[in-house]
C-alpha cells in the first residue's frame, strides 16, 4: 500500500511540534520548579494520613505544609491524631504544644421509633439528605433524626452505626476521632462535637426541637419543652433557654447533674455516670480502704 508523501510529512511535522513543545515545557517546569521543604515529608509521616479534612485542610499533606510554615501551632490541630500526634509534630518543629481537651460526636436526638412514631410513609431514595430536601420528616417532629444513616456512610473510622431498635445513630466512643464528617453530613444538624469530659462523662440536652412545649411533647415523648426548670436549677449558669429549647454549654457545665433530676421529659442525657447503687458501693469500698 502506497502512503501519500503529504501524509508522511504531516505526521513528521506534528511529531516534531509535539517533541519541541514537550522539551520547552520540560525546561519551563525545571526553571520554575518549587522545591518542597524536606520538613514537610517528615511532618506528614507523623500525621495519621487519614486525609479526612477534620483539620480544615484538604488532606494530611496540605496540613503538614501549613504546620511547617506556621509560627504558632495553637490554632492548628489534628483531631484524629489528637494531643499525642500534635505533641510529636510540635517537638519536630521546635514549637510548644498546647494540649486540647478531646471532643466526641454527640447525637442530640432521642426520638426513637417508640418515642417518636411515624405519621407518614416516605418511599423514595433512602438518604437523609434527599428526604430532608424533598419530603421532610415522616414524623410530627420536623427536627429529629431521619434515620437513613448518612452519618454512617461518611464516617471513615467505623465509629457510628444505626441502632435497628431505635432507628437512631450510635457513636462508638472508642473509635470516634471527632473528625466532624458526620456533623457536616447530617441535614438536620442533630450531631454536635462536644468535650468528652472527665472519665468520658457528659451531660447534654438530647433534643433540638424549637416548637412550643405542647407541640414538641406531642411529636416526641422525650422532647425538650422549654420549661426552663434546668436553667433555674443550674448553679453555674451553664444552661441557656432560647427558642423554646434548652442548651447546656459544655465549657461551663460542672457535671453536677441537678438539671437531669428536674427535667420533666428526660430530655437531658447523662453519659457514663455510675448508677446510684454503684456510686454507693464505691463510696463504701473507698471508706473501708481508708479505715
C-alpha contacts under 8 A as a table, 3 or more apart, distances in Angstrom:
res1	aa1	res2	aa2	distance
3	X	7	X	7.03
3	X	8	X	7.35
4	X	7	X	5.40
4	X	8	X	6.68
5	X	8	X	5.02
5	X	9	X	6.12
6	X	9	X	5.19
6	X	10	X	6.09
7	X	10	X	5.03
7	X	11	X	6.21
8	X	11	X	5.22
8	X	12	X	6.22
9	X	12	X	5.09
9	X	13	X	5.98
10	X	13	X	5.10
10	X	14	X	6.15
11	X	14	X	5.25
11	X	15	X	6.04
12	X	15	X	5.08
12	X	16	X	6.07
13	X	16	X	5.14
13	X	17	X	6.24
14	X	17	X	5.10
14	X	18	X	6.11
15	X	18	X	5.04
15	X	19	X	6.13
16	X	19	X	5.14
16	X	20	X	6.03
17	X	20	X	5.10
17	X	21	X	6.04
18	X	21	X	5.14
18	X	22	X	6.15
19	X	22	X	5.10
19	X	23	X	6.22
20	X	23	X	5.15
20	X	24	X	6.19
21	X	24	X	5.08
21	X	25	X	6.08
22	X	25	X	5.12
22	X	26	X	6.06
23	X	26	X	5.08
23	X	27	X	6.37
24	X	27	X	5.35
24	X	28	X	6.18
25	X	28	X	5.02
25	X	29	X	6.00
26	X	29	X	5.12
26	X	30	X	6.21
27	X	30	X	5.01
27	X	31	X	5.99
28	X	31	X	4.99
28	X	32	X	6.21
29	X	32	X	5.40
29	X	33	X	5.54
30	X	33	X	5.09
36	X	40	X	7.25
37	X	40	X	5.67
37	X	41	X	7.78
38	X	41	X	5.62
38	X	42	X	6.82
39	X	42	X	5.04
39	X	43	X	6.10
39	X	68	X	6.80
40	X	43	X	5.17
40	X	44	X	5.96
40	X	61	X	7.56
40	X	64	X	5.60
40	X	65	X	5.64
40	X	68	X	6.36
41	X	44	X	5.09
41	X	45	X	6.33
41	X	64	X	7.80
42	X	45	X	5.34
42	X	46	X	6.84
43	X	46	X	5.18
43	X	47	X	6.74
43	X	64	X	5.69
43	X	67	X	7.97
43	X	68	X	7.67
43	X	89	X	6.29
43	X	92	X	7.52
44	X	47	X	5.26
44	X	49	X	7.46
44	X	60	X	6.39
44	X	61	X	5.93
44	X	64	X	5.29
45	X	48	X	7.70
45	X	49	X	7.73
46	X	85	X	6.76
46	X	88	X	7.13
46	X	89	X	6.62
47	X	60	X	6.76
47	X	64	X	7.91
47	X	78	X	7.98
47	X	81	X	6.61
47	X	85	X	6.59
48	X	60	X	7.81
48	X	80	X	6.97
48	X	81	X	5.83
49	X	59	X	7.84
49	X	60	X	5.62
50	X	59	X	7.79
50	X	60	X	7.13
50	X	80	X	7.77
51	X	58	X	7.01
51	X	59	X	4.29
51	X	60	X	5.27
52	X	58	X	7.56
52	X	59	X	6.55
52	X	156	X	7.60
52	X	179	X	7.00
52	X	181	X	7.83
53	X	56	X	5.41
53	X	57	X	5.28
53	X	58	X	5.14
53	X	59	X	5.64
53	X	60	X	7.79
53	X	179	X	7.51
54	X	57	X	7.30
54	X	78	X	6.93
54	X	79	X	6.66
54	X	80	X	7.65
54	X	178	X	7.81
54	X	179	X	4.55
54	X	180	X	6.18
54	X	181	X	7.43
55	X	63	X	7.25
55	X	76	X	7.14
55	X	77	X	5.94
55	X	78	X	5.19
55	X	79	X	6.81
55	X	179	X	7.77
57	X	60	X	7.41
57	X	62	X	6.07
57	X	63	X	5.65
58	X	62	X	6.45
58	X	63	X	7.68
59	X	62	X	5.48
59	X	63	X	6.32
60	X	63	X	4.93
60	X	64	X	5.99
61	X	64	X	5.04
61	X	65	X	6.34
62	X	65	X	5.13
62	X	66	X	6.35
63	X	66	X	5.03
63	X	67	X	6.18
64	X	67	X	5.04
64	X	68	X	6.23
65	X	68	X	5.21
65	X	69	X	6.28
66	X	69	X	5.23
66	X	70	X	6.00
67	X	70	X	5.21
67	X	73	X	6.87
67	X	76	X	7.33
68	X	93	X	7.12
70	X	73	X	6.48
72	X	75	X	7.34
72	X	95	X	7.22
73	X	76	X	5.16
73	X	77	X	7.59
73	X	90	X	7.42
73	X	95	X	7.29
73	X	96	X	7.56
73	X	97	X	6.89
74	X	77	X	7.42
74	X	97	X	6.89
74	X	98	X	6.14
77	X	82	X	7.57
77	X	86	X	6.83
78	X	81	X	5.51
78	X	82	X	5.84
78	X	85	X	7.61
78	X	86	X	6.94
79	X	82	X	4.88
79	X	102	X	7.75
79	X	177	X	6.04
79	X	178	X	6.02
79	X	179	X	6.03
80	X	177	X	4.87
80	X	178	X	6.94
80	X	179	X	6.39
81	X	84	X	6.77
81	X	85	X	4.86
81	X	86	X	7.10
81	X	177	X	7.99
82	X	85	X	5.56
82	X	86	X	6.41
82	X	102	X	7.29
83	X	86	X	5.11
83	X	87	X	5.91
83	X	99	X	5.98
83	X	100	X	6.71
84	X	87	X	5.12
84	X	88	X	6.35
85	X	88	X	5.24
85	X	89	X	6.33
86	X	89	X	4.93
86	X	90	X	5.98
86	X	97	X	6.85
87	X	90	X	5.09
87	X	91	X	6.15
87	X	96	X	7.97
87	X	97	X	5.66
88	X	91	X	5.15
88	X	92	X	6.23
89	X	92	X	5.14
89	X	93	X	6.26
90	X	93	X	5.17
90	X	94	X	5.86
90	X	95	X	4.74
90	X	96	X	5.86
90	X	97	X	5.75
91	X	94	X	5.04
91	X	95	X	6.09
91	X	96	X	7.32
92	X	95	X	7.81
101	X	195	X	6.59
101	X	196	X	7.63
101	X	197	X	7.99
102	X	195	X	5.96
102	X	196	X	5.86
102	X	197	X	7.92
103	X	177	X	7.65
103	X	178	X	5.72
103	X	193	X	6.03
103	X	194	X	5.24
103	X	195	X	4.31
103	X	196	X	5.06
104	X	173	X	7.23
104	X	176	X	6.30
104	X	177	X	6.77
104	X	178	X	4.97
104	X	193	X	5.37
104	X	194	X	5.56
104	X	195	X	6.20
104	X	196	X	5.54
105	X	171	X	6.94
105	X	176	X	7.05
105	X	178	X	5.82
105	X	180	X	7.38
105	X	182	X	7.94
105	X	183	X	7.64
105	X	191	X	6.43
105	X	192	X	5.57
105	X	193	X	4.52
105	X	194	X	6.43
106	X	171	X	7.22
106	X	191	X	5.50
106	X	192	X	5.22
106	X	193	X	6.04
106	X	194	X	6.70
107	X	169	X	7.11
107	X	170	X	7.45
107	X	171	X	7.72
107	X	190	X	5.88
107	X	191	X	4.58
107	X	192	X	6.61
107	X	206	X	7.21
108	X	190	X	5.06
108	X	191	X	5.92
108	X	192	X	7.28
108	X	204	X	7.98
108	X	205	X	6.84
108	X	206	X	4.10
108	X	207	X	5.14
108	X	208	X	6.78
109	X	144	X	6.05
109	X	145	X	6.48
109	X	168	X	7.81
109	X	190	X	6.42
109	X	206	X	5.03
109	X	207	X	4.92
109	X	208	X	7.18
110	X	115	X	7.82
110	X	168	X	7.55
110	X	206	X	6.01
110	X	207	X	6.88
110	X	222	X	6.76
110	X	223	X	7.94
110	X	267	X	7.71
111	X	114	X	7.64
111	X	115	X	5.31
111	X	116	X	5.00
111	X	144	X	6.73
111	X	145	X	7.50
111	X	166	X	7.97
111	X	168	X	7.77
111	X	220	X	6.18
111	X	221	X	7.64
111	X	222	X	6.73
111	X	223	X	7.63
112	X	115	X	5.09
112	X	116	X	5.65
112	X	117	X	7.69
112	X	166	X	4.49
112	X	167	X	5.95
112	X	168	X	6.43
113	X	116	X	5.37
113	X	117	X	5.23
113	X	118	X	7.38
113	X	165	X	7.67
113	X	166	X	5.47
113	X	167	X	6.33
114	X	117	X	5.98
114	X	166	X	7.29
115	X	220	X	5.59
115	X	221	X	5.22
115	X	222	X	6.73
116	X	139	X	6.88
116	X	140	X	7.87
116	X	141	X	7.65
116	X	219	X	6.23
116	X	220	X	4.59
116	X	221	X	6.70
117	X	139	X	6.27
117	X	220	X	7.80
118	X	121	X	7.48
118	X	138	X	5.60
118	X	139	X	4.38
118	X	140	X	7.36
119	X	138	X	5.93
119	X	139	X	4.95
119	X	140	X	6.56
120	X	138	X	4.97
120	X	139	X	6.56
121	X	138	X	6.09
122	X	131	X	7.73
122	X	135	X	7.41
122	X	138	X	6.40
123	X	126	X	7.90
124	X	131	X	7.53
125	X	130	X	6.75
125	X	131	X	7.24
126	X	130	X	7.59
126	X	131	X	7.30
126	X	148	X	5.89
127	X	130	X	5.56
127	X	131	X	6.27
127	X	148	X	5.24
127	X	149	X	7.09
127	X	150	X	6.23
128	X	131	X	5.24
128	X	132	X	5.89
128	X	146	X	5.76
128	X	147	X	6.96
128	X	148	X	5.44
128	X	149	X	7.00
128	X	150	X	6.00
128	X	186	X	7.32
128	X	187	X	6.77
129	X	132	X	5.22
129	X	133	X	6.35
129	X	150	X	7.53
129	X	186	X	7.47
129	X	187	X	5.77
130	X	133	X	5.36
130	X	134	X	5.93
130	X	135	X	7.80
131	X	134	X	5.29
131	X	135	X	5.07
131	X	136	X	5.71
131	X	137	X	7.53
131	X	146	X	7.85
132	X	135	X	5.86
132	X	136	X	4.49
132	X	137	X	6.85
132	X	146	X	7.85
132	X	187	X	6.75
132	X	188	X	7.75
133	X	136	X	6.39
136	X	142	X	7.08
137	X	140	X	7.19
137	X	141	X	6.83
137	X	142	X	5.39
137	X	143	X	7.75
137	X	144	X	7.74
137	X	146	X	6.67
138	X	146	X	7.87
139	X	142	X	7.10
139	X	219	X	7.27
140	X	218	X	7.99
140	X	219	X	4.89
140	X	220	X	7.89
141	X	144	X	5.96
141	X	209	X	7.43
141	X	216	X	7.14
141	X	219	X	5.19
141	X	220	X	6.87
142	X	209	X	7.70
143	X	188	X	6.30
143	X	208	X	6.44
143	X	209	X	5.48
144	X	188	X	6.88
144	X	190	X	7.22
144	X	207	X	7.77
144	X	208	X	7.46
144	X	209	X	7.40
145	X	168	X	6.83
145	X	188	X	6.77
145	X	190	X	7.01
147	X	162	X	7.57
147	X	167	X	5.57
147	X	168	X	5.87
147	X	169	X	7.41
149	X	152	X	4.99
149	X	153	X	6.44
149	X	161	X	7.60
149	X	162	X	6.41
149	X	169	X	7.06
150	X	153	X	5.12
150	X	154	X	6.53
150	X	182	X	7.59
150	X	185	X	6.22
150	X	186	X	6.67
151	X	154	X	5.53
151	X	155	X	6.38
151	X	160	X	7.28
151	X	169	X	7.88
151	X	181	X	7.38
151	X	182	X	4.39
151	X	183	X	7.47
151	X	185	X	5.70
151	X	186	X	6.17
152	X	155	X	5.42
152	X	158	X	7.45
152	X	159	X	7.89
152	X	160	X	5.46
152	X	161	X	5.71
152	X	162	X	7.31
152	X	169	X	7.73
152	X	182	X	7.24
154	X	181	X	6.22
154	X	182	X	6.38
154	X	185	X	7.16
155	X	158	X	5.88
155	X	159	X	6.65
155	X	160	X	6.93
155	X	181	X	6.27
155	X	182	X	6.35
156	X	159	X	7.83
157	X	175	X	6.51
157	X	176	X	6.98
157	X	177	X	7.74
158	X	161	X	7.53
158	X	175	X	7.07
159	X	171	X	5.80
159	X	172	X	4.98
159	X	173	X	7.48
159	X	174	X	7.81
159	X	175	X	4.91
159	X	176	X	5.03
160	X	169	X	6.40
160	X	170	X	5.50
160	X	171	X	4.45
160	X	172	X	5.91
160	X	176	X	7.66
161	X	169	X	5.40
161	X	170	X	5.36
161	X	171	X	6.70
162	X	167	X	6.31
162	X	168	X	5.56
162	X	169	X	4.26
162	X	170	X	6.02
163	X	166	X	5.61
163	X	167	X	5.37
163	X	168	X	5.54
163	X	169	X	5.97
163	X	170	X	6.49
164	X	167	X	5.18
164	X	168	X	7.59
171	X	176	X	6.98
172	X	175	X	5.49
172	X	176	X	6.02
173	X	176	X	5.48
176	X	179	X	7.80
178	X	193	X	6.62
180	X	183	X	5.03
180	X	184	X	6.41
180	X	193	X	7.16
181	X	184	X	5.31
181	X	185	X	6.19
182	X	185	X	4.95
182	X	186	X	6.17
182	X	191	X	7.01
183	X	186	X	5.66
183	X	189	X	6.74
183	X	190	X	7.72
183	X	191	X	5.10
183	X	192	X	6.09
183	X	193	X	7.61
184	X	187	X	7.70
184	X	189	X	7.80
186	X	189	X	5.39
186	X	190	X	6.88
186	X	191	X	6.90
189	X	192	X	7.53
190	X	207	X	7.80
190	X	208	X	6.85
194	X	250	X	6.94
195	X	202	X	7.64
195	X	250	X	6.81
196	X	199	X	7.95
196	X	200	X	5.02
196	X	201	X	6.68
196	X	202	X	6.61
197	X	200	X	4.86
197	X	201	X	5.09
197	X	202	X	5.74
198	X	201	X	5.67
199	X	272	X	7.69
200	X	271	X	7.47
200	X	272	X	6.45
201	X	255	X	7.85
201	X	270	X	7.29
201	X	271	X	5.27
201	X	272	X	5.14
201	X	273	X	6.18
202	X	255	X	7.03
202	X	269	X	7.95
202	X	270	X	5.82
202	X	271	X	5.16
202	X	272	X	7.35
203	X	248	X	7.66
203	X	250	X	7.94
203	X	253	X	8.00
203	X	255	X	6.58
203	X	257	X	7.49
203	X	268	X	6.89
203	X	269	X	5.52
203	X	270	X	4.56
203	X	271	X	6.38
204	X	247	X	7.26
204	X	248	X	5.73
204	X	250	X	7.91
204	X	268	X	5.58
204	X	269	X	5.48
204	X	270	X	6.93
205	X	208	X	7.99
205	X	224	X	7.61
205	X	246	X	6.77
205	X	247	X	5.99
205	X	248	X	6.56
205	X	267	X	5.77
205	X	268	X	4.36
205	X	269	X	6.17
206	X	223	X	7.90
206	X	224	X	7.94
206	X	267	X	5.50
206	X	268	X	5.78
206	X	269	X	6.19
207	X	223	X	5.90
207	X	224	X	6.02
207	X	245	X	8.00
207	X	267	X	6.57
208	X	224	X	7.66
208	X	245	X	6.78
209	X	216	X	6.56
209	X	223	X	6.86
209	X	224	X	6.85
209	X	244	X	7.99
209	X	245	X	6.72
210	X	216	X	7.59
210	X	243	X	5.59
210	X	244	X	5.30
210	X	245	X	5.56
211	X	215	X	6.06
211	X	216	X	5.37
211	X	225	X	7.81
211	X	243	X	7.77
211	X	244	X	6.46
212	X	215	X	5.64
212	X	216	X	6.03
212	X	225	X	6.45
212	X	226	X	7.16
212	X	244	X	5.87
213	X	216	X	5.17
213	X	217	X	6.04
213	X	224	X	7.28
213	X	225	X	3.84
213	X	226	X	6.02
213	X	227	X	7.35
213	X	244	X	7.22
214	X	217	X	5.28
214	X	218	X	6.09
214	X	225	X	7.07
215	X	218	X	5.11
215	X	219	X	6.31
216	X	219	X	5.29
216	X	220	X	6.22
216	X	223	X	5.87
216	X	224	X	7.07
216	X	225	X	6.13
217	X	220	X	5.09
217	X	221	X	5.38
217	X	222	X	6.99
217	X	223	X	5.62
217	X	224	X	7.51
217	X	225	X	6.50
218	X	221	X	6.84
219	X	223	X	7.90
220	X	223	X	5.38
221	X	265	X	6.87
222	X	265	X	5.06
222	X	266	X	5.91
222	X	267	X	5.23
223	X	265	X	6.53
223	X	267	X	5.74
224	X	227	X	7.92
224	X	244	X	7.95
224	X	245	X	6.21
224	X	246	X	7.06
224	X	265	X	6.77
224	X	267	X	5.50
225	X	244	X	6.62
225	X	245	X	6.88
225	X	265	X	7.79
226	X	241	X	6.91
226	X	244	X	4.38
226	X	245	X	4.95
226	X	246	X	6.13
227	X	244	X	7.76
228	X	231	X	5.16
228	X	232	X	6.50
228	X	241	X	6.63
228	X	246	X	7.19
229	X	232	X	5.26
229	X	233	X	6.16
229	X	259	X	7.56
229	X	262	X	6.43
229	X	263	X	6.77
230	X	233	X	5.01
230	X	234	X	6.06
230	X	239	X	7.14
230	X	246	X	7.90
230	X	258	X	7.64
230	X	259	X	4.54
230	X	260	X	7.52
230	X	262	X	6.34
230	X	263	X	6.42
231	X	234	X	5.51
231	X	237	X	7.31
231	X	238	X	7.87
231	X	239	X	5.28
231	X	240	X	6.29
231	X	241	X	7.08
231	X	246	X	7.68
231	X	259	X	7.57
232	X	235	X	7.96
233	X	258	X	6.48
233	X	259	X	6.07
233	X	262	X	7.73
234	X	237	X	5.90
234	X	238	X	6.69
234	X	239	X	6.88
234	X	258	X	6.59
234	X	259	X	6.21
235	X	238	X	7.90
236	X	252	X	6.78
236	X	253	X	6.84
236	X	254	X	7.42
237	X	240	X	7.62
237	X	252	X	7.36
238	X	248	X	5.69
238	X	249	X	5.19
238	X	250	X	7.38
238	X	251	X	7.87
238	X	252	X	5.00
238	X	253	X	5.24
239	X	246	X	6.59
239	X	247	X	5.53
239	X	248	X	4.49
239	X	249	X	6.09
240	X	246	X	5.65
240	X	247	X	5.46
240	X	248	X	6.68
240	X	249	X	7.85
241	X	244	X	6.47
241	X	245	X	5.48
241	X	246	X	4.39
241	X	247	X	6.43
242	X	245	X	5.36
242	X	246	X	6.44
242	X	247	X	7.91
248	X	253	X	7.00
249	X	252	X	5.60
249	X	253	X	6.15
250	X	253	X	5.06
253	X	256	X	7.80
256	X	259	X	7.96
257	X	260	X	5.21
257	X	261	X	6.84
257	X	270	X	7.61
258	X	261	X	5.45
258	X	262	X	6.86
259	X	262	X	5.45
259	X	263	X	6.33
259	X	268	X	7.46
260	X	263	X	5.58
260	X	266	X	7.16
260	X	268	X	5.60
260	X	269	X	7.10
260	X	270	X	7.36
263	X	266	X	5.43
263	X	267	X	6.70
263	X	268	X	6.74
264	X	267	X	7.86
266	X	269	X	7.23
270	X	273	X	6.71
274	X	277	X	7.92
274	X	278	X	5.66
274	X	279	X	5.68
275	X	278	X	5.18
275	X	279	X	6.16
276	X	279	X	5.15
276	X	280	X	6.15
277	X	280	X	5.05
277	X	281	X	6.13
278	X	281	X	5.10
278	X	282	X	6.10
279	X	282	X	5.09
279	X	283	X	6.14
280	X	283	X	5.07
280	X	284	X	6.28
281	X	284	X	5.11
281	X	285	X	6.07
282	X	285	X	5.00
282	X	286	X	6.06
283	X	286	X	5.18
283	X	287	X	6.14
284	X	287	X	5.06
284	X	288	X	6.12
285	X	288	X	5.13
285	X	289	X	6.21
286	X	289	X	5.08
286	X	290	X	6.29
287	X	290	X	5.19
287	X	291	X	6.31
288	X	291	X	5.13
